[in-house]
Amino acid sequence: MIKAAILGYGTVGSGVYSVLESNKRLINERAGQEIEVKYVLDLRDFPDDPVEKVLTHDFEDIINDPEVKIVVEVMGGINPAFDFTRRCLEEGKNVCTSNKELVAEHGLELMKTARENDVNYFFEASCGGGIPIIRALNDCLTADDIDEITGILNGTTNYILTEMTEKGTGFSKVLKSAQELGYAERDPSADIDAFDPARKIAILASIVFGSSVDYKDIYTEGIRKISAEDIKYATTLGYAIKLLATAKRTPDGVMAYVAPFLVDPTHPLFPINGVMNAVYVHGNMLGDAVFTGAGAGSLPTASAVVADVIDAARHDGKRAYCGWRHDEKLALASSGNVKRKYLVRISTEDEGEANKVFSPEGFLDIISLGELEEEVAFITPELTEEDFEARAKGFGKVISRIRFC
Amino acid sequence: MIKAAILGYGTVGSGVYSVLESNKRLINERAGQEIEVKYVLDLRDFPDDPVEKVLTHDFEDIINDPEVKIVVEVMGGINPAFDFTRRCLEEGKNVCTSNKELVAEHGLELMKTARENDVNYFFEASCGGGIPIIRALNDCLTADDIDEITGILNGTTNYILTEMTEKGTGFSKVLKSAQELGYAERDPSADIDAFDPARKIAILASIVFGSSVDYKDIYTEGIRKISAEDIKYATTLGYAIKLLATAKRTPDGVMAYVAPFLVDPTHPLFPINGVMNAVYVHGNMLGDAVFTGAGAGSLPTASAVVADVIDAARHDGKRAYCGWRHDEKLALASSGNVKRKYLVRISTEDEGEANKVFSPEGFLDIISLGELEEEVAFITPELTEEDFEARAKGFGKVISRIRFC
């Protein structure tokens, strides 16, 4: 028997309690011992909810109880989650969390504290919801040197882009309906400005490459500027626009970025639609692998947290392996030398200039959509961003420019 | 330091040796100790190959060496692999294998021997090549009650079906070119008659449902009878034909079967093409998850075997959890009550009879392809196989009948 406490009885916390109750027999069998929730911490009361019998409003009940060996931190946000987590680890309690903000911001320090106190800090649910990507990296794909990890790591933006593609609707309208359906927050910035997937790819890159990647160092561009017209051009070309979060090893070092990309139909993330998330991994022996699943939601996220709880029970008194094991920060390489093709929309007036500066032979293929009379689009050769900007100076206006993957 | 031996220096064995050499530093870090290959067993000699220095022709060298704690069995076939594996386990050596024939045939007995001798029998590479599906089930999706697992588990047949779809070529011609490319064996029966995916789904179902599923109990139908015309109808309807291997819990018990199915574009396995494999899993908390990767090939398979070796090193002296833990066999439920739609091709002469027996209103939608003048196709309502057969008795001939997924 091992005793656990849950910090926070919100969407994920109530899911965790529910998963532990619903699948109790299987979970105990897999954990090798019975897991009992001794406390649930929340400031609120929940009359008539079965959680009431283990509810506490005081964190000190938990931290001072030596019987509690596993603490589930599903409060979200930095404070007081950071302080609570550190204190739990220092007291020799394992901590399992879904809190991507905290892991991205203070993961390095908390991993160190866990190591010093011979306990585990698990955070499977911080990336990709129910997709077991962190455990896949730490425990499954162990024979490989992973050189790239690229994901669709945010369900809200993938839902918005999918709806825009399928219905031809504009960004604002789809965002509004996503908010009404509960797929987007009232303040949607973390999703649509892509801070959320930037945090997640920082965490995954830290595991893959061993040293901490600071999400603030990652070039991050959201989907706010993607228009129905951009998507129209993409589908005309047979492509999809996806918000990709990527980290890869290059001769210049590890590069990471989050941005919308044009993805061709043979790309493994092309078929990932709606609120689904997926992570593509390339290993030097394995080749390509893709992990797909629900990126959010109470029960899928709770499923990942409970898998951590089971692993904590299995590793009671022992440290589990985690690829994110070095104390230094990883300095990301500049992507200044990366050459890519771009889909560029310009005014019809600039077509001559485009031919001049982007096609050495002066015969650029021009895409012209019937309903957009005043503009044309074209695909550039492979260029660095700097080179693109220099050449685009002569245009009256660049309506939009989207990178090819 | 932990010492290992490799039984068999063929395609997979040489891959295992190569992966262990190429990624040595990372592998030792992840294993928590150095892994050294002390012996490679093969009847042949390999002059000028670095393996020569650890090569032996005598299994007794390995079984009698108490230093050897991990044995990699990648010989394939039942004999002498079965005998060697049993003796290794009895001697307290962990065994890691890619041998699906052996696991499907004698897995139950070998698991028991491993348990009795407090060692591990790992077989990640037996299903889905490089896809870490077994470890995902045993160590990652541990919070879930899995009620369905469905896979494209054979790269050869998926390659053949994909080629037939993309090029419109007939089965025999594609099989021949697959053989020339090395994607199909000279005797292709295990693949195209689907014994291979039947073995794999039996292994996966044994892990998911806890008790041994005998592959010989699984209804198994290969792709030999699928024609270019069948595929033409499927693509006209927007569907793909995929060889699916599935096991699912139903109110009648666990059902399992392997057969070609019509798969619609929203199905998670629809986009899996060529030699890729993929496994779809449904968990009661997680919902849908899909794992995709290379289903075969020397290095991807070796990558999975080496992940087992690392896990064996991590569990040195300890037993790892495996869902396949009960000693009894699982009696599969009959699928006699399952109702499905079928795509049926008949002679144009039988169109009237089809309308009479398959459409209560007498208005069956008929699909008629221009180039196939003497036949028509239609989609039945949902029927049991028995009901279908009874109604189809009045036809002169059923040209083909393919199940909808």
Boltz contact constraints between the chains, C-beta under 6 A:
constraints:
  - contact:
      token1: [A, 19]
      token2: [B, 143]
      max_distance: 6.0
  - contact:
      token1: [A, 19]
      token2: [B, 285]
      max_distance: 6.0
  - contact:
      token1: [A, 23]
      token2: [B, 145]
      max_distance: 6.0
  - contact:
      token1: [A, 26]
      token2: [B, 145]
      max_distance: 6.0
  - contact:
      token1: [A, 30]
      token2: [B, 142]
      max_distance: 6.0
  - contact:
      token1: [A, 130]
      token2: [B, 286]
      max_distance: 6.0
  - contact:
      token1: [A, 132]
      token2: [B, 140]
      max_distance: 6.0
  - contact:
      token1: [A, 135]
      token2: [B, 140]
      max_distance: 6.0
  - contact:
      token1: [A, 139]
      token2: [B, 139]
      max_distance: 6.0
  - contact:
      token1: [A, 140]
      token2: [B, 132]
      max_distance: 6.0
  - contact:
      token1: [A, 140]
      token2: [B, 135]
      max_distance: 6.0
  - contact:
      token1: [A, 142]
      token2: [B, 30]
      max_distance: 6.0
  - contact:
      token1: [A, 142]
      token2: [B, 307]
      max_distance: 6.0
  - contact:
      token1: [A, 142]
      token2: [B, 310]
      max_distance: 6.0
  - contact:
      token1: [A, 143]
      token2: [B, 19]
      max_distance: 6.0
  - contact:
      token1: [A, 143]
      token2: [B, 303]
      max_distance: 6.0
  - contact:
      token1: [A, 143]
      token2: [B, 306]
      max_distance: 6.0
  - contact:
      token1: [A, 143]
      token2: [B, 307]
      max_distance: 6.0
  - contact:
      token1: [A, 144]
      token2: [B, 303]
      max_distance: 6.0
  - contact:
      token1: [A, 145]
      token2: [B, 23]
      max_distance: 6.0
  - contact:
      token1: [A, 145]
      token2: [B, 26]
      max_distance: 6.0
  - contact:
      token1: [A, 271]
      token2: [B, 271]
      max_distance: 6.0
  - contact:
      token1: [A, 285]
      token2: [B, 19]
      max_distance: 6.0
  - contact:
      token1: [A, 285]
      token2: [B, 299]
      max_distance: 6.0
  - contact:
      token1: [A, 285]
      token2: [B, 303]
      max_distance: 6.0
  - contact:
      token1: [A, 286]
      token2: [B, 130]
      max_distance: 6.0
  - contact:
      token1: [A, 286]
      token2: [B, 300]
      max_distance: 6.0
  - contact:
      token1: [A, 286]
      token2: [B, 303]
      max_distance: 6.0
  - contact:
      token1: [A, 287]
      token2: [B, 294]
      max_distance: 6.0
  - contact:
      token1: [A, 287]
      token2: [B, 300]
      max_distance: 6.0
  - contact:
      token1: [A, 289]
      token2: [B, 293]
      max_distance: 6.0
  - contact:
      token1: [A, 290]
      token2: [B, 292]
      max_distance: 6.0
  - contact:
      token1: [A, 291]
      token2: [B, 291]
      max_distance: 6.0
  - contact:
      token1: [A, 292]
      token2: [B, 290]
      max_distance: 6.0
  - contact:
      token1: [A, 293]
      token2: [B, 289]
      max_distance: 6.0
  - contact:
      token1: [A, 294]
      token2: [B, 287]
      max_distance: 6.0
  - contact:
      token1: [A, 299]
      token2: [B, 285]
      max_distance: 6.0
  - contact:
      token1: [A, 300]
      token2: [B, 286]
      max_distance: 6.0
  - contact:
      token1: [A, 300]
      token2: [B, 287]
      max_distance: 6.0
  - contact:
      token1: [A, 303]
      token2: [B, 143]
      max_distance: 6.0
  - contact:
      token1: [A, 303]
      token2: [B, 144]
      max_distance: 6.0
  - contact:
      token1: [A, 303]
      token2: [B, 285]
      max_distance: 6.0
  - contact:
      token1: [A, 303]
      token2: [B, 286]
      max_distance: 6.0
  - contact:
      token1: [A, 306]
      token2: [B, 143]
      max_distance: 6.0
  - contact:
      token1: [A, 307]
      token2: [B, 142]
      max_distance: 6.0
  - contact:
      token1: [A, 307]
      token2: [B, 143]
      max_distance: 6.0
  - contact:
      token1: [A, 310]
      token2: [B, 142]
      max_distance: 6.0
